[in-house]
């Protein structure tokens, strides 16, 4: 009986604790966010690698800890998808994912596409984690 009373007391004590901002998901800043999108590359929209790499999505890690993006995806409204390999973004760091080809480095990744991905007038970028949960989205313009 004593164990039952102690267990019941622990449950009541836990329930009586005040909720903090960290307990409420809507008050927390996301750990990782889409911070900027350059959907309309500067200059003419041709299929040159320069034009393709002129469009990009920037992702920011808002925490102090590194985040491993292995298995995460970045998608547009039309279903184009980029899957991250073993990529780590350091704490408080950003990384740009360019549409065209290039050599991946700590601050820039390249999708290797041969055509533009992001709609100049309207689109949505969706970042999903390795469990396919939406981490963040960024939309612009109005889709018809």
N, C-alpha and C positions, 0 to 999 in steps of 0.2 A: 504494500500500500504506500509506503514511504517513497518508493521509486515513482509511482504513479503521480503523487502529489508534486514531486520535484519536476517531473516531465511536464505536467500541466502548468506549473509555475514558469518554466522556461518558455513554453509556447506563449503564455500571456505576456511575459516580459518582452519577447521578440515582437509580438504584435503591437505592443505599446510604444515601440521606438518610433520617433518621428521620421517621416519620409524626407529624404534629402534630394537635392537637384539631380544627383547621380542616379537615384532610384527611378526617376521619371525620364523615359527615353526622349521626350520632346524637348527637354531642357538641355540636353547634352549636345556639345559640338561633335560632329562626326569625326571619327579617327582619321578617315581618309575621305577626301572630297575632290570633285572635279572643280578646279579653281578657275580655269580659263579655257576658252575654246576659240581657235582661229579657224573658222569654217570656210571663209572665203580667202583663199591664198592671194597675196599681193600680185598684181599684174594680171596677165591673161591666164585664163583657166585652160591650159593645154595639158597634155599628158607628160610633159617633161618632168624629170625627177625634181627639179627645182620648184616647179609649180606644185607638185604633189606634196613635197616636204614643207611647203608654205602653209599647208593646213595641218593643224595639230590640236591635240587635247592635252591640257596640263593637269596633272594630278598632284595634290599636296597631301603629305602626311602631317596632320596637325598635332601629333603627339611627340614626345621626346624619345620614344622607342622606335627602332626600325620595324618595318612591316614587310613580310615576305608575300609577294604577289603570285606565287606559284599557283597556277590553275585559275586565277582571276580572269575575267573577260571585260572587254570594252566593246559595246555594240552601238550601232546607229538604228534609226527607225526602220530601215529597209532590211535589217538582219545581218548586215556586214559585221563580222566579229573578229576581234584581235584577242588571242589568248596569250597571257603572260607566261613566260617560262620561269626559271628560278631567278626572279628579280626582287631585290630588296631595296626599299626606299628608306633612307635614314630618317631619323627623327627631325621634324621641322623642315624636311627637304621636299623638293618638287621634282617631277620628271615629266618630260614631254613625249607624247607618242605621235610621231609623224606618220603621214600616210604612205610616203614613198619608201625608197630604199636608202640604206646607209649602214654605217657601222654602229651597233649599239654601244653606248657608253653610259656612265653612271647617271647622267642628266637627260639623255635622249635615247629613245627607242624608235625603231622603224618597222612599220607593218609590211613593207615590201609589196604594196599594192601598185597596180599599173593604171588605176583610174581613181578619180576623186571619190571619197567616201562620204564626207559631210556635206549636207545640203547648204548652199549659200544662204538661201532665204529662210529655210525652216528645217529643223531636224531635232533629234533628241539623242544625247550621248548617255548611255547607261553603263555604270560600272557595277559589276557583280563579283562577289567573292567566290572562293573555291567550293562553296556549298550552294551556289547559284542564288544567293540572297542579294537583293539590290542594296548597294552601299550608298550610291548617290546617282542622281540624274541631273542633267543640265539641258534645258530646252531653249530654243530660240525661234522666233517667227511663228507663223501659223500654218499648220499643215492642212491641206484640203482633203 
